[in-house]
Amino acid sequence: MPPSPPDPSPLPSLPLEYRNPVLAGRDPSPRRPVDAAAEVVRWLFPIYIFIILIGFFLLRADSVMPAGNHLTHDRAVFQAVNAATLTGFQLSIHPTEYFTPGKVILLCLIIAGTLFSLIVGGLAVKRILRLEWSDWRLVSAAIMLEIFVLIAGMFGGGGNTGLLEGAFQSAAAFANCGLYIGVPPSAASAYTHLFLIPLSVLGGLGLTVILEIGDTLTRRRPLALLSIHARRVLTMTAGLYLIGMAMGVLLQLLDMNALGLHKDESYFHALGRLWPLILSNASITSLNARSAGLNILPIYGLPRSMTFFTMLLMFIGASPAGTGGGLKTTTLHQLLSAPRRALRALPFLPSSDPLRPAGPPSPLARPFGIAATWLGLYLGALLLFQMLLLRAAPQVPGDRMLFITVSALSNVGLSHDILSMTGASLYLLAAAMFFGRITPLLILWWMADSTKDADVAVG
């Protein structure tokens, strides 16, 4: 009997079950195609961090502020992160006081943060929902949207005194960023209600939902073919607005003294006098608190119970792949709908996607697990930053610090008054804002890499 030929395996000393089939040249699984856009996205994260660093150094330059009023290191770091993460807290040194180069630097940081959020989030949601669009269409749509917003702001009026002020205000509104230069937005202005707030809502819907709405309006896609994700986003956005407005009205009616009820005035007489103010406050807060953070209404002028409800709206936030922050509307939908289905013994039926392995229906889908993970990360970060900020700034009351922490983590930028913190407090808030901007995008890409049958994106 002839001797058997030598084993060609590069690992002959290992049992067969421990050998690497790729190294052995016997890879039984098909190789996954290289995702060029995903490789580009991996580079966009360090580029985004590099842009923030460049913004920090540029904000320290002599041409930004008048002589003797240069931004300190902590304020420059905070302001660069504040603009690039699309948060928009108001500091004691306002951007209106900057020279023109400083205003342009902040505008560029807002534009960079907007494009980063739209492109990185949009490419992830496209893969999660298995949409047929090309990657280039999403990238070009984000760029064209930003150009349109800038041009509309420059020539849209609204009481701003120049082209730069108008472009800055419109770009910040679309970015759900509370920064502004020149004239602040007014609650009594039609420009605020008809242009700025709708822009902030549009930016918070997400890039893929905007494209689906555009295709529907141009009749490239029938309304009946809207994705389940788009329907959930639109339904949750409208529902949260109505709930927020109703609760805002109720909480103001329960505390009319905070709105200016006179001592010798009857409740119903004051109600007739203050009714327009109550409706306006409720409507603006319901939209503005869920991520826009525009400097329209002072938080200290609202009833105390309404400020706590505002924290809940900030906690929920906007929708995935948009410019808003927070836990996201689709995350809330998954956290509420999945347990309800499980309690009613309604399984999640297997999808028709051929990539999904065959098996029995599961009472809880993977998107619910991802939503629960994101909720746990958010709450853990909230607890950590709240404790650290209370230690760094013990003079700030606990409830106000909680409001600021939620506002930073959700990239809202609302606060009871102008932030007067310095040193470690500003660094901690900058870290919280950065966490709130980066983590949802990482959650989206985690879902894109691990979930092949989802109908709704979470993160």
N, C-alpha and C positions, 0 to 999 in steps of 0.2 A: 504493500500500500504506500503510495507516494506521500511524502511529508506535506502537511498543510502549509499554505503560504503565510508569511508573517502578517500579523494584524496591522493594517495601515493606519489605525487610529493614533492620533498624536498623544493620547493619554492611555497607554496600554495597561498601566498599573492600577487604574481606577475601575471599579465595577461599572457596568454599562449604564445603570440608572444615574450615576454621578457624572457622566461625561457630558461636556457641553456639545450639543449637536451641531452648533454653528462652527466651533473649532474643529470638530471631527469631519466637517464637510457633509453632514447628513442632516441638514435643517429641514424638518418635515413641515414647518409652518410657513405660509407665504409671507414675504417681506412686506412691511407696510410702506406705502409710498411716502416719499419725503414731502412734508407740508412746508412749502417755501414761506408762506405767510406766517406760520407759527414760528419759524426760525427768525423771521424779522421781528416778531413781537418780543421774542426773548431779548433782543438787543434794545428794544424800545424802553424797557424798564431801566437799565443803567443809563440810557440817554436821558430819560426823564429826570433821574437823580442828578445827572451832570448839569442839566439846564437849571435846576434849582440852585446848585452850587455857583454856576455862573451868575445867576440873578443875585445871589448873596454878595458876591464880590462887586458887581456893578452897582448895587444899592449903597455900597460903602464909598463910592467914588465921590470926588469933590463936586462934580457937576449935578449931583442929585438934590442936595439940600443947600440952603444958604450957609455961608461960612460960620463956623462955630456951632452948627446944629446938625452935624453929621450923625447918621444912625449908628448907634452902638452895635456891637456884635450880636447881642441877643435880639434887638429889634430888627436888625437886617435879616437874621435867620428867620425870625417869625414872619416878617413881611414877605420874604421870598416864598416860604412854604404856604403862607396865607393866600397868596395869589395863585400859585401853581396848583394847589389842591382845590381851588375854586371854593374856598370857604368864605372869606370876606369879613373877618372881624374888624371892628373899628378901633384903632389905636388913638392915643392922645395926639400923636403927630399924624395928621391926616394927609392922604395922598394929594389933596388939593394944594398943600403947602410945598410939594415937590416942584423942582424946576421941570421943564419939558422933558429932558432926558429921563428923569426918574419916572414920570408918568408913562412914557413910552415903554420903559423897562417893565413896569407892572402890567401894561396892556399885553406885551409880548408873553409874559409869564401866564396870563389868563388864557391867551390863545393857545399856547403850548399845552397847558393843562386840559383845555377843551378838546383839542385834537387827539391828545393821548387817551383820554377817557372814551371818546367816541370810537376811535379806530380800534384800540385794544379790546374794548368791550364789545363792539359790533362784530369783529371777526370771531370772537368767542361765541357769541349768541348765534351767529350764522351757522357755526358747526354744531352747536347743541340742537338747533331746530332743523338742521339738514336743509337749509334754504338753497335754492338753485342759483342765487346770484354769484357773480364772480367777486373775488376779493377786491379787485381794483374798483368795482362799482361802489363798494362801501367806503374805500379810502377817498375816492374822488367826491362822493356825496358829502362826506364830512368836511372836506376842504371847501366845496362849493357852498355848503350851508354857512360856514364861518365867513366866507367872503360876502355872501348875501347879507348876513347880520351886520357886518361892519359897514357896508354901503348904506343899508337901511338906517342905521344909527346916525351916520354922518349927515344924511339929507332928510331924516325923518322929523326934525324939529324937536318939540317937547320942551322948549324953554332953555336948552343948553346954549352956551354962548359960542361954541366953536365946533369944528369938525372933530377934533380929538376928543372933546368931552362927549359928544354924541356917540362916536364909535366906541369909546370906553364904556359908556353906560349900557349900550345895546349888547356889546360883547359880554359884559359882566352879567346882564340879565339872562342871556341865553346859556351862560356857563353856570347859572345858579350861584353866582358869587355876589356878595353884598358890597363889594368895593364900588366907589364912584369918585369922580372928580367934578368939580364945578357945582352945579345946583343938585341937591339930593332929590330923589323921587318923592313926590307928594301923594298922600292918600286922597287928596281932593282933585288930582289932575287926571284928565281923560287919557293923557299920554301914558300914565302909569297903568291904568286899567285896560286900555285897548292895545298897548304895545309891549310894555315891559313885562307885566305879569303873564300875558300869553306867550311871550318868548321864553320865560322861565319854565312854564308848563311844557312847551314844546321840547326844550332841552332835556327835561326830566323824563320824557316818554321813552327815550332810547333810540339809537340810530336805526335799528331794523324796523321798529314800529313806525318811525317817521317815513321810511322808504315804503313800507306797506301802505300807509295812508296816501302817500304820493301816487303810488301805482293805482290805488283805488280811485282817486280823484281824476287821474288821467285816463281811466278806463283800461289800463293795462292789466289790471287784476280785478275780477268781480268782488263785490263786497262779501259775498258768501264764502270766498276763498281766503279770507283773512286767517292767519294762523291762530291757533289756540292761544299762543303766547300774547299776540297783539290784542286779542279779545280780552284776555285776563288783565292786561295792563290798562286798557281803556276803561274796562268795567271797574277795576279797583281805583283808578284815578278819579273817576266820576263819583263812585260811592264814597270814597274817603273825603272828597270835597263836600259832599252833602252832609255827611256825618259830622265833619269838622265844623261846618257852618252852623248846623243845628245845635251842636254842643256849645259853640261859641256864643250864640244868641242866648241859650239857656243860662250859661254861667254868668253872663253879664246881667241878665234879668234878676238873678239871685243876689247880685251885689251892685245895686245901682248907686250906692254911695261912692264907689270908686270912679264912677263916670260923671259925677257932678250933681248928685241929687241934693237940692237945697233943704235946709232944715225945716222951713215953713212951706215946703212944696209937697203936694200929694204924689203918691207913687204913680198913679195913672196920668197925671199931668206931666210928670217928668218923662214917663214912657212915650207920650206923644211928642215931646220935645226932642228926646234922645234917640228915637227909633231909627232915623237914617244913620246916625253914628254907630248904633249897635249892629246894624246890618253890614255896614262898611267894615267895621272892625272884625266881625266874624268871617266875612268873605275873604278879606285880605289875609288874616291869620291862617285860615284853613289852607290857602294856597302857598303863602309865603313861608310858613313854618316847616313845610315838608321838604324843604331843601333850599329854596331860593335865597332866603335870608336878606332880602333887600331892605335897606334902611328906610322903611316907610312908616311903621308905627313904633313908638317907644314902648318897650316891654314894661317899663315901670308904670305906665299909665293904664295897664290892663288889670282887671281884678286878679287877686292872688291865686284863686282857683284856676283861672284861665291860663296863667303862666305854667302851672303843672300840666294842664292839658296840652299846652304848646310843646312841652317836653315830649309828650307821647307822640305828637305829630312829627317832631324832629326825629324821634327814634325810628319811626316807620320809613320816612324818607320818600325818595322818588322810585324810578324803575331801572332795571339793569341796562347797561350799554348806553347810558345817558350821562349828562353832566351833573346830575344830582347825587346825593349821598344817602346815608342811612341804611337801615336793614333791607329796604326795597319792598315794593308792593307785592311782587311775586313771591318773595320769601314769606311774607305774612299770609298770602293765600295758601301756600303749601303747609304752613304750620297750622292753619285752621281747617283746611279741607281734608288733609290726610288722616288725622285722628278721627274726624267725623265719619269718614268712609270706613275706617277700621271698626269703630263702635257699631256701625250699622251693618257690619259684615259684608261690605261691598268691596270686592277685590279690584285691584288695578289690572285690567285685562291686558294680556300681552299685546304688544304693538305689532303691526304688520311689517316692521323693519326687519329685513332678512339678516341684519347683523346681530339681532338679539337672539341669544340661545333659547332653544325651546325649553319649556318648563311650565309648571303650574302657576296660575296667577298669584301675585303676592298682595297681602292686605296693605302693605306700606311700600311705596316706590322709593327708588334711590334718591330722587330729588328731595323727598322729605328728609332723608338722612343728611343731605348736604345743607338743607335749610336749617336743620337743628344744629349742625356743626357751626354754621355761620352765626346763629343766634348765641351759641355758647361762647364763641370767640369774642363777639361784641360785648356780651355781658361781662366776660372776664376782663376785657380791656377797660370797660367802664369802671369796674371795681378798682382795678389797679391804678388807673390815672386819677380817679377821684381821691384815693388815699394819698397818692404822691402829691397832688396839687394842694390838698388840705394841709399837708406837712410843709410844702414850700410857701404857701400863702395863708397862714392861719388867721389873718385879719378878715378874710372873705367869709361871709356866712355860708354854712354848709349847703343850704338850698340853692343859693346863687351859684356856688361852685359846681353843684350837680348840673344846673342848667347850662353852665359854660362847658362842662365836660361833655355832656350829650351833644351840645351844639358843635363842638370840635370834632368828636368822633363821627358825627353825621354830616360834616362839612357844610353846616348851615351858616354859622357866623353871627347868629343873634346873641345878644347879651343884654342884661338890664341897663347897663350904661357903658361908656367907653372904657376899654380895658386899660388899666393903669399898672398892670403887673410888670415886673422886670426880672432879669436873671433866670433862675431855674424854672420859674413858673412859665415864662415864655417858651423855653426849650421844651418843657413837658407838653404844653399846648401844641407846639409845632409837631412833636412826635405823635400826638393823638390825631391831629389832622392828617398827617402822612399815613398813619395806620388806617384811618377811615377811607382814604382814597385808594390805597394800593390793595388792601385785603379783599374787597369785593371783586376786583379784577382777577386776582389770583384764584378766588373761588370759582369764577366763571370759567377760567381756563382749566381748572381741575375738573369741573363738570364736563367741559368739552372733551377732555382726554379720557374720561372714565364712564360717561353715560351716553349710550347710543340710541336710546329710545325715548328721550324726554320730549314733552310737548311744551314745557314752560322752562325758561332759564331762571336760575336762582343765583343771586349774588350782586 
